[in-house]
Amino acid sequence: MPNSNAKLRRSPRGGQEAGRRELVSRSLQSAEHCLEDQDYGTAYAHYLLVLNLAPELKTSVKETFQFTLFKWAEELDSLARIQDLFNCYEQALELYPNDEVICNSMGEHLFRMGFRDEAAGYFHKAVKLNPDFADAKENFYRVANWLVERWHFIMLNDAKRNLTYLKAIENAVCSGCKSVLDIGTGTGILSMFAKKAGASSVYACELSKTMYELACDVVAANNMEREIKLLHLKSLDIEIPKHIPERVSLVVTETVDAGLFGEGIVESLIHAWEHLLLQPKLQAKNQDGSTEDCGRVIPSSATIFGMAVECKEIRRHHRVETQEVAGVLLPNSVQFFSPTYAFAGSEETVEPYTTEKLSRIPGGYKPLTEPFQVMTVDFNNLQELKSLAGRKPWKLSQPVTEGGTLDAVVVWFVLQLDDEHALSTSPSEETCWEQAVYPVQGLSDFSVKAGDTVMMEVCCQDCYLKIQKISFSTSECGMDCSDGDDTLSLGNEAELCNALASLQTTSKQDGEGQVCVLESTEIALLNNAPYHRCFKAAMGKVLSSLNPSKDLQSMDVDGHGSGVNLQEDQNKSSVDVVPDPLYILDVSEGFSILPIIAGKLGPVKAYSSVEKEQHQAVLNIISEANHFPKETLEFWLSHLEDENVVLQRPKSDKLWSIIILDVIETSGLIQQEVMEKAAISRCLLHSGGKIFPQYVLVYGMLVESQSLLLESAVQGTEPTLGFNIAPFINQFKVPVRVYLDLSTLPCVPLSKPAELLRLDLMNPLLNSSSREVKVQICKSGQVTAIPFWYHLHLDEEHSLNTSDEFSHWKQAAVVLDEPIQVQIGDELVLEVQHHKSNISITVKQGRMPCVN
């Protein structure tokens, strides 16, 4: 417990002052006694009284007050007294408004409760108060995407996009549109374009509190705070004359996503035409033929295009391509789908598409059809906008021009800002947008050849463009190659929803027709054959060493043994002694079949930490299909009262022989609290038991990459056409870019890969929180970033590389604040630090000629 001794300064006042000092002194003593008794709530109340009566004690009791607050907050959290918890933090921040530790702790509680935007705000404040506060920096970096999404940097660095919008706005203002409303203003750049073009009145609305405050700072820095009225509102909530005095003549917006409609542009423009905009030009003529001020929208219209493609990378994330994984049979009765297929059965709103930058997708893609027009939309036509949502689905068909595997329909659009200016998001264009991807799932066959016809259904429901029921007919006989089972055909939403509902509550006795919806990364993991083979071999070694019976020695742990399964071997002789089972715990994130693979390796009791009932039901079916005794597979969370203590002993008081930890996030970062989990795991291992992975090596290399710079920070005023935005939005940049694929990252390697750090889960004495690494330059250039990845060593013989072509993991990169010019033969010294789950890499020494 921190030192709580504090002395009250004497004051030359009379009896009232003496009484105050006495009350404060007694309260301090009471607080200390309560802390000794671990009565944190009462101690906290006493400290509040002390600090309100004697503010001069703030410095001396600060550390103890923080300790008391955090302990009391933990109790309130465990009792689900959420409002009381937040009240305590608000009281504490009134007393210590600039305390970074309290701000950070408040953010952690908010984040755990799902208030991510609010949490990010507190983390950001803590970092501003103390830029060297490691805990706050790590927290802020992890949630910065919720404060300012990363596409803001890419978009603001897109000079072509900015210039095209500027010219279209200038045209509109010069033609008479003098009052402007910017919907979803972001940093305020379009509003400033309008003011620069000569608009007399400019209004801008932004729903995000952080982006609204950022826009206020940007507008003020560009001396336009008196000329642009910023509203912290959703456009649907704007009222006349409460928020703006009258209808405007121009609405500008870029609330479009890769699928065009996903950010609600249709709904917001319908409301704008009905309540905020002047009448359109065609309706605004006087009887004498003259034209009044009229309303218009930028962008004026859009045309959506599509194309069927073959793409291995999309396929491996949305279709399970194997019927056998490391010796485990995946029965035909289970069908796996990604959320883009099964959005109708989800309780949450799930986009019917994913997004990809097709120009950088690993392995590339092959067009199977010519680009075709999906639809057009006129944003200046209210009736057309209103009819979109109610429009019945329509069918499209397109001839196949080149044979291949039908993996997806990809979509992009041309945004027509006005008659002269347009922006294309085509994969062949250099653009800040990605493309929308509709993976093809649920067909009985995916092979097409030239002359076949791809068919699909299109609709615009729930503010999304949906392309569904994708199938094809063959050229020979017009045969429709779609899934023959209607309950699983793409787009048959009612049937799929019913199937999912029944799966959640009941399990069919025959196990037929089970639908399993997995995240795309979970499907990629199932398709990662080297991953499962590696785990099978490493687990087999551990089990053999712990129970070297004849049965275990004969098992097929590496794919080359006798293949005799223990359950089969046990039936050969009634006199064989059945060894006690060994306990295996898999606490991997998400769906994992490693416990079933372990079950094939001998007398084990494998525990899975899979949470979803749907996934548990499917694992049971797979277990039955592989003829496991029922007791082989258990779901560990059903044995626990508190999921937070997942790492504990089995109830039988046995110890674990193997504990499988998820060490790396699919984003490319280290999982949070993984070293703490490893410390607990080591205490729960059977003698000779192992944690998988046993240790992790972090590798990195120096690169020059303009792309990483553009994606991480706004590069001065040039791309924003002279407007001063960079210093404000760059406050929210983070040093680490995640979800990278090094195989397609536009970069020039300036060094060979180097080992940066070792994280040992079995032997913590081999770990160090900081290390210096010398890296030699092999190519001249500018070091702008340090990509890094991992080698996960299950043991000395079996390891996994998170950057290989089969990996379901992505990679990450540290982006330098300032590029470093280097020459061949130079040597840079990198300081690599590991704090909790955050890796920081800094260049400690700049250019230094290498001495041979």
Solvent accessible surface area in square Angstrom, and as a share of the most:
residue,aa,sasa,rsa
1,M,128,0.57
2,P,26,0.16
3,N,108,0.55
4,S,9,0.06
5,N,110,0.57
6,A,21,0.16
7,K,180,0.76
8,L,34,0.17
9,R,164,0.60
10,R,196,0.72
11,S,35,0.22
12,P,143,0.90
13,R,180,0.66
14,G,53,0.51
15,G,63,0.60
16,Q,168,0.75
17,E,8,0.03
18,A,45,0.35
19,G,41,0.40
20,R,58,0.21
21,R,44,0.16
22,E,90,0.41
23,L,66,0.33
24,V,0,0.00
25,S,45,0.29
26,R,126,0.46
27,S,4,0.03
28,L,13,0.07
29,Q,104,0.46
30,S,38,0.24
31,A,0,0.00
32,E,46,0.21
33,H,109,0.49
34,C,19,0.11
35,L,7,0.03
36,E,122,0.54
37,D,110,0.57
38,Q,124,0.55
39,D,62,0.32
40,Y,25,0.09
41,G,13,0.13
42,T,55,0.32
43,A,0,0.00
44,Y,7,0.03
45,A,57,0.44
46,H,46,0.21
47,Y,0,0.00
48,L,30,0.15
49,L,70,0.35
50,V,0,0.00
51,L,1,0.01
52,N,99,0.51
53,L,55,0.27
54,A,0,0.00
55,P,73,0.46
56,E,61,0.27
57,L,4,0.02
58,K,62,0.26
59,T,121,0.71
60,S,55,0.36
61,V,0,0.00
62,K,73,0.31
63,E,109,0.49
64,T,0,0.00
65,F,0,0.00
66,Q,21,0.09
67,F,51,0.21
68,T,0,0.00
69,L,0,0.00
70,F,51,0.21
71,K,66,0.28
72,W,38,0.13
73,A,0,0.00
74,E,100,0.45
75,E,62,0.28
76,L,0,0.00
77,D,48,0.25
78,S,93,0.60
79,L,106,0.53
80,A,75,0.58
81,R,105,0.38
82,I,59,0.30
83,Q,120,0.53
84,D,53,0.27
85,L,0,0.00
86,F,25,0.10
87,N,55,0.28
88,C,12,0.07
89,Y,0,0.00
90,E,87,0.39
91,Q,73,0.32
92,A,0,0.00
93,L,23,0.11
94,E,141,0.63
95,L,21,0.10
96,Y,19,0.07
97,P,68,0.43
98,N,105,0.54
99,D,3,0.02
100,E,36,0.16
101,V,47,0.27
102,I,0,0.00
103,C,0,0.00
104,N,9,0.04
105,S,15,0.10
106,M,8,0.03
107,G,0,0.00
108,E,52,0.23
109,H,9,0.04
110,L,13,0.06
111,F,67,0.28
112,R,149,0.54
113,M,53,0.24
114,G,52,0.50
115,F,93,0.39
116,R,109,0.40
117,D,82,0.42
118,E,91,0.41
119,A,0,0.00
120,A,0,0.00
121,G,33,0.31
122,Y,57,0.22
123,F,3,0.01
124,H,24,0.11
125,K,79,0.33
126,A,0,0.00
127,V,24,0.14
128,K,127,0.54
129,L,66,0.33
130,N,46,0.24
131,P,86,0.54
132,D,122,0.63
133,F,37,0.15
134,A,40,0.31
135,D,35,0.18
136,A,0,0.00
137,K,60,0.26
138,E,8,0.04
139,N,20,0.10
140,F,5,0.02
141,Y,58,0.22
142,R,49,0.18
143,V,3,0.02
144,A,0,0.00
145,N,64,0.33
146,W,99,0.35
147,L,9,0.05
148,V,0,0.00
149,E,87,0.39
150,R,27,0.10
151,W,102,0.36
152,H,13,0.06
153,F,0,0.00
154,I,49,0.25
155,M,23,0.10
156,L,0,0.00
157,N,17,0.09
158,D,24,0.12
159,A,45,0.35
160,K,120,0.51
161,R,5,0.02
162,N,0,0.00
163,L,74,0.37
164,T,17,0.10
165,Y,0,0.00
166,L,12,0.06
167,K,87,0.37
168,A,0,0.00
169,I,0,0.00
170,E,57,0.26
171,N,54,0.27
172,A,0,0.00
173,V,0,0.00
174,C,104,0.63
175,S,79,0.51
176,G,35,0.34
177,C,5,0.03
178,K,93,0.39
179,S,22,0.14
180,V,0,0.00
181,L,0,0.00
182,D,1,0.00
183,I,7,0.03
184,G,36,0.34
185,T,9,0.05
186,G,8,0.08
187,T,4,0.02
188,G,0,0.00
189,I,4,0.02
190,L,9,0.04
191,S,0,0.00
192,M,0,0.00
193,F,0,0.00
194,A,0,0.00
195,K,37,0.16
196,K,112,0.48
197,A,21,0.16
198,G,44,0.42
199,A,2,0.02
200,S,80,0.51
201,S,36,0.23
202,V,3,0.02
203,Y,23,0.09
204,A,0,0.00
205,C,2,0.01
206,E,21,0.09
207,L,110,0.55
208,S,44,0.28
209,K,128,0.54
210,T,25,0.15
211,M,7,0.03
212,Y,52,0.20
213,E,81,0.36
214,L,5,0.03
215,A,0,0.00
216,C,43,0.26
217,D,69,0.36
218,V,0,0.00
219,V,1,0.00
220,A,44,0.34
221,A,39,0.31
222,N,26,0.13
223,N,127,0.65
224,M,24,0.11
225,E,94,0.42
226,R,230,0.84
227,E,83,0.37
228,I,5,0.03
229,K,94,0.40
230,L,28,0.14
231,L,16,0.08
232,H,80,0.36
233,L,44,0.22
234,K,91,0.39
235,S,6,0.04
236,L,46,0.23
237,D,77,0.40
238,I,3,0.02
239,E,97,0.44
240,I,60,0.30
241,P,105,0.66
242,K,146,0.62
243,H,31,0.14
244,I,1,0.00
245,P,80,0.50
246,E,114,0.51
247,R,90,0.33
248,V,1,0.00
249,S,5,0.03
250,L,0,0.00
251,V,0,0.00
252,V,0,0.00
253,T,0,0.00
254,E,23,0.11
255,T,21,0.12
256,V,6,0.04
257,D,25,0.13
258,A,10,0.07
259,G,0,0.00
260,L,1,0.00
261,F,3,0.01
262,G,22,0.21
263,E,82,0.37
264,G,18,0.17
265,I,0,0.00
266,V,17,0.09
267,E,82,0.37
268,S,12,0.08
269,L,0,0.00
270,I,37,0.19
271,H,30,0.13
272,A,0,0.00
273,W,15,0.05
274,E,62,0.28
275,H,95,0.42
276,L,1,0.00
277,L,1,0.00
278,L,49,0.24
279,Q,110,0.49
280,P,29,0.18
281,K,124,0.53
282,L,160,0.80
283,Q,120,0.53
284,A,6,0.04
285,K,129,0.54
286,N,57,0.29
287,Q,197,0.88
288,D,120,0.62
289,G,48,0.46
290,S,52,0.33
291,T,67,0.39
292,E,99,0.44
293,D,103,0.54
294,C,24,0.15
295,G,3,0.03
296,R,62,0.23
297,V,1,0.01
298,I,0,0.00
299,P,0,0.00
300,S,22,0.14
301,S,32,0.21
302,A,2,0.01
303,T,32,0.18
304,I,0,0.00
305,F,52,0.22
306,G,0,0.00
307,M,11,0.05
308,A,0,0.00
309,V,0,0.00
310,E,42,0.19
311,C,1,0.01
312,K,126,0.53
313,E,14,0.06
314,I,4,0.02
315,R,41,0.15
316,R,28,0.10
317,H,23,0.10
318,H,11,0.05
319,R,25,0.09
320,V,33,0.19
321,E,91,0.41
322,T,42,0.25
323,Q,95,0.42
324,E,92,0.41
325,V,5,0.03
326,A,15,0.12
327,G,30,0.29
328,V,0,0.00
329,L,83,0.41
330,L,4,0.02
331,P,19,0.12
332,N,127,0.65
333,S,26,0.17
334,V,10,0.06
335,Q,57,0.25
336,F,22,0.09
337,F,5,0.02
338,S,0,0.00
339,P,25,0.16
340,T,17,0.10
341,Y,7,0.03
342,A,3,0.02
343,F,32,0.13
344,A,32,0.25
345,G,22,0.21
346,S,48,0.31
347,E,182,0.82
348,E,134,0.60
349,T,115,0.67
350,V,41,0.24
351,E,70,0.31
352,P,8,0.05
353,Y,5,0.02
354,T,39,0.23
355,T,50,0.29
356,E,54,0.24
357,K,50,0.21
358,L,2,0.01
359,S,70,0.45
360,R,64,0.23
361,I,7,0.03
362,P,27,0.17
363,G,85,0.82
364,G,31,0.30
365,Y,69,0.26
366,K,63,0.27
367,P,59,0.37
368,L,0,0.00
369,T,2,0.01
370,E,102,0.46
371,P,71,0.45
372,F,18,0.07
373,Q,101,0.45
374,V,7,0.04
375,M,10,0.05
376,T,69,0.40
377,V,2,0.01
378,D,50,0.26
379,F,0,0.00
380,N,40,0.21
381,N,61,0.31
382,L,46,0.23
383,Q,124,0.55
384,E,54,0.24
385,L,1,0.00
386,K,94,0.40
387,S,62,0.40
388,L,7,0.04
389,A,68,0.53
390,G,66,0.64
391,R,108,0.39
392,K,167,0.71
393,P,59,0.37
394,W,39,0.14
395,K,157,0.67
396,L,40,0.20
397,S,68,0.44
398,Q,33,0.14
399,P,76,0.48
400,V,5,0.03
401,T,69,0.40
402,E,86,0.38
403,G,28,0.27
404,G,19,0.18
405,T,33,0.19
406,L,0,0.00
407,D,1,0.00
408,A,0,0.00
409,V,0,0.00
410,V,0,0.00
411,V,1,0.00
412,W,16,0.06
413,F,0,0.00
414,V,40,0.23
415,L,0,0.00
416,Q,57,0.25
417,L,0,0.00
418,D,9,0.05
419,D,145,0.75
420,E,131,0.59
421,H,31,0.14
422,A,42,0.33
423,L,9,0.04
424,S,33,0.21
425,T,1,0.00
426,S,14,0.09
427,P,14,0.09
428,S,102,0.66
429,E,69,0.31
430,E,163,0.73
431,T,20,0.12
432,C,22,0.13
433,W,26,0.09
434,E,71,0.32
435,Q,3,0.01
436,A,0,0.00
437,V,0,0.00
438,Y,4,0.02
439,P,8,0.05
440,V,0,0.00
441,Q,2,0.01
442,G,9,0.09
443,L,17,0.09
444,S,88,0.57
445,D,64,0.33
446,F,39,0.16
447,S,69,0.45
448,V,8,0.05
449,K,89,0.38
450,A,63,0.48
451,G,45,0.43
452,D,1,0.01
453,T,40,0.24
454,V,0,0.00
455,M,59,0.26
456,M,5,0.02
457,E,20,0.09
458,V,0,0.00
459,C,0,0.00
460,C,7,0.04
461,Q,65,0.29
462,D,104,0.54
463,C,56,0.33
464,Y,27,0.10
465,L,0,0.00
466,K,10,0.04
467,I,9,0.04
468,Q,14,0.06
469,K,89,0.38
470,I,1,0.01
471,S,10,0.07
472,F,1,0.00
473,S,19,0.12
474,T,21,0.12
475,S,61,0.39
476,E,128,0.58
477,C,97,0.58
478,G,51,0.49
479,M,116,0.52
480,D,80,0.42
481,C,12,0.07
482,S,37,0.24
483,D,22,0.11
484,G,74,0.71
485,D,60,0.31
486,D,93,0.48
487,T,63,0.36
488,L,3,0.01
489,S,24,0.15
490,L,19,0.10
491,G,14,0.14
492,N,36,0.19
493,E,53,0.24
494,A,67,0.52
495,E,62,0.28
496,L,7,0.03
497,C,54,0.32
498,N,98,0.50
499,A,23,0.18
500,L,9,0.05
501,A,55,0.43
502,S,46,0.30
503,L,8,0.04
504,Q,84,0.37
505,T,111,0.65
506,T,87,0.50
507,S,71,0.46
508,K,105,0.45
509,Q,189,0.84
510,D,95,0.49
511,G,8,0.08
512,E,102,0.46
513,G,32,0.31
514,Q,6,0.02
515,V,2,0.01
516,C,0,0.00
517,V,27,0.16
518,L,2,0.01
519,E,89,0.40
520,S,33,0.22
521,T,46,0.27
522,E,22,0.10
523,I,0,0.00
524,A,0,0.00
525,L,21,0.10
526,L,5,0.03
527,N,29,0.15
528,N,6,0.03
529,A,45,0.35
530,P,32,0.20
531,Y,15,0.06
532,H,3,0.02
533,R,140,0.51
534,C,15,0.09
535,F,6,0.03
536,K,23,0.10
537,A,11,0.08
538,A,0,0.00
539,M,0,0.00
540,G,0,0.00
541,K,86,0.36
542,V,10,0.06
543,L,0,0.00
544,S,32,0.21
545,S,80,0.51
546,L,37,0.18
547,N,24,0.12
548,P,86,0.54
549,S,30,0.19
550,K,162,0.69
551,D,14,0.07
552,L,2,0.01
553,Q,128,0.57
554,S,31,0.20
555,M,10,0.04
556,D,40,0.21
557,V,31,0.18
558,D,81,0.42
559,G,50,0.48
560,H,163,0.73
561,G,44,0.42
562,S,80,0.52
563,G,41,0.40
564,V,40,0.23
565,N,27,0.14
566,L,3,0.01
567,Q,40,0.18
568,E,108,0.48
569,D,16,0.08
570,Q,49,0.22
571,N,129,0.66
572,K,141,0.60
573,S,37,0.24
574,S,121,0.78
575,V,126,0.73
576,D,58,0.30
577,V,130,0.75
578,V,92,0.53
579,P,21,0.13
580,D,101,0.52
581,P,56,0.35
582,L,19,0.10
583,Y,20,0.08
584,I,0,0.00
585,L,0,0.00
586,D,3,0.01
587,V,19,0.11
588,S,14,0.09
589,E,104,0.47
590,G,40,0.39
591,F,3,0.01
592,S,7,0.05
593,I,1,0.01
594,L,1,0.00
595,P,2,0.01
596,I,1,0.01
597,I,0,0.00
598,A,0,0.00
599,G,0,0.00
600,K,49,0.21
601,L,1,0.01
602,G,2,0.02
603,P,12,0.07
604,V,10,0.06
605,K,40,0.17
606,A,0,0.00
607,Y,11,0.04
608,S,2,0.01
609,S,16,0.11
610,V,7,0.04
611,E,112,0.50
612,K,116,0.49
613,E,108,0.48
614,Q,13,0.06
615,H,5,0.02
616,Q,37,0.16
617,A,18,0.14
618,V,0,0.00
619,L,1,0.00
620,N,61,0.31
621,I,15,0.08
622,I,0,0.00
623,S,8,0.05
624,E,123,0.55
625,A,28,0.22
626,N,17,0.09
627,H,159,0.71
628,F,20,0.08
629,P,50,0.31
630,K,191,0.81
631,E,105,0.47
632,T,7,0.04
633,L,14,0.07
634,E,45,0.20
635,F,23,0.09
636,W,1,0.00
637,L,27,0.13
638,S,91,0.58
639,H,56,0.25
640,L,20,0.10
641,E,187,0.84
642,D,64,0.33
643,E,101,0.45
644,N,137,0.70
645,V,72,0.41
646,V,31,0.18
647,L,19,0.09
648,Q,62,0.27
649,R,115,0.42
650,P,3,0.02
651,K,152,0.64
652,S,65,0.42
653,D,105,0.54
654,K,90,0.38
655,L,49,0.25
656,W,0,0.00
657,S,1,0.01
658,I,0,0.00
659,I,0,0.00
660,I,2,0.01
661,L,8,0.04
662,D,37,0.19
663,V,2,0.01
664,I,4,0.02
665,E,39,0.17
666,T,41,0.24
667,S,8,0.05
668,G,0,0.00
669,L,35,0.18
670,I,2,0.01
671,Q,28,0.12
672,Q,76,0.34
673,E,102,0.46
674,V,1,0.01
675,M,41,0.18
676,E,81,0.36
677,K,72,0.30
678,A,0,0.00
679,A,42,0.33
680,I,87,0.44
681,S,0,0.00
682,R,67,0.24
683,C,98,0.59
684,L,18,0.09
685,L,23,0.11
686,H,75,0.33
687,S,97,0.63
688,G,46,0.44
689,G,4,0.04
690,K,64,0.27
691,I,0,0.00
692,F,0,0.00
693,P,1,0.00
694,Q,27,0.12
695,Y,18,0.07
696,V,0,0.00
697,L,19,0.10
698,V,0,0.00
699,Y,44,0.17
700,G,1,0.01
701,M,29,0.13
702,L,0,0.00
703,V,0,0.00
704,E,60,0.27
705,S,1,0.01
706,Q,111,0.49
707,S,24,0.15
708,L,0,0.00
709,L,20,0.10
710,L,62,0.31
711,E,16,0.07
712,S,7,0.05
713,A,12,0.09
714,V,4,0.02
715,Q,66,0.29
716,G,38,0.37
717,T,63,0.36
718,E,149,0.67
719,P,14,0.09
720,T,0,0.00
721,L,44,0.22
722,G,56,0.54
723,F,17,0.07
724,N,51,0.26
725,I,0,0.00
726,A,8,0.06
727,P,77,0.49
728,F,42,0.17
729,I,0,0.00
730,N,33,0.17
731,Q,74,0.33
732,F,14,0.06
733,K,65,0.28
734,V,14,0.08
735,P,46,0.29
736,V,17,0.10
737,R,35,0.13
738,V,29,0.17
739,Y,133,0.51
740,L,6,0.03
741,D,34,0.17
742,L,32,0.16
743,S,92,0.59
744,T,37,0.22
745,L,11,0.06
746,P,59,0.37
747,C,37,0.22
748,V,60,0.34
749,P,64,0.40
750,L,0,0.00
751,S,3,0.02
752,K,152,0.64
753,P,79,0.50
754,A,21,0.16
755,E,63,0.28
756,L,1,0.00
757,L,2,0.01
758,R,72,0.26
759,L,3,0.01
760,D,5,0.03
761,L,1,0.00
762,M,51,0.23
763,N,61,0.31
764,P,59,0.37
765,L,163,0.81
766,L,97,0.48
767,N,40,0.21
768,S,61,0.39
769,S,78,0.50
770,S,49,0.32
771,R,95,0.35
772,E,90,0.40
773,V,13,0.07
774,K,138,0.58
775,V,7,0.04
776,Q,98,0.43
777,I,2,0.01
778,C,65,0.39
779,K,100,0.43
780,S,47,0.30
781,G,12,0.12
782,Q,73,0.33
783,V,0,0.00
784,T,3,0.02
785,A,0,0.00
786,I,0,0.00
787,P,0,0.00
788,F,2,0.01
789,W,18,0.06
790,Y,2,0.01
791,H,45,0.20
792,L,7,0.04
793,H,28,0.12
794,L,0,0.00
795,D,15,0.08
796,E,137,0.62
797,E,124,0.55
798,H,38,0.17
799,S,54,0.35
800,L,14,0.07
801,N,49,0.25
802,T,1,0.01
803,S,38,0.24
804,D,56,0.29
805,E,130,0.58
806,F,94,0.39
807,S,4,0.03
808,H,14,0.06
809,W,14,0.05
810,K,43,0.18
811,Q,8,0.04
812,A,0,0.00
813,A,0,0.00
814,V,8,0.04
815,V,14,0.08
816,L,21,0.10
817,D,110,0.57
818,E,130,0.58
819,P,49,0.31
820,I,36,0.18
821,Q,95,0.42
822,V,0,0.00
823,Q,67,0.30
824,I,119,0.61
825,G,22,0.21
826,D,6,0.03
827,E,30,0.14
828,L,0,0.00
829,V,4,0.03
830,L,1,0.01
831,E,49,0.22
832,V,0,0.00
833,Q,81,0.36
834,H,22,0.10
835,H,70,0.31
836,K,94,0.40
837,S,3,0.02
838,N,32,0.17
839,I,9,0.04
840,S,40,0.25
841,I,5,0.02
842,T,74,0.43
843,V,35,0.20
844,K,112,0.47
845,Q,76,0.34
846,G,37,0.35
847,R,142,0.52
848,M,66,0.30
849,P,98,0.61
850,C,41,0.24
851,V,137,0.79
852,N,181,0.93
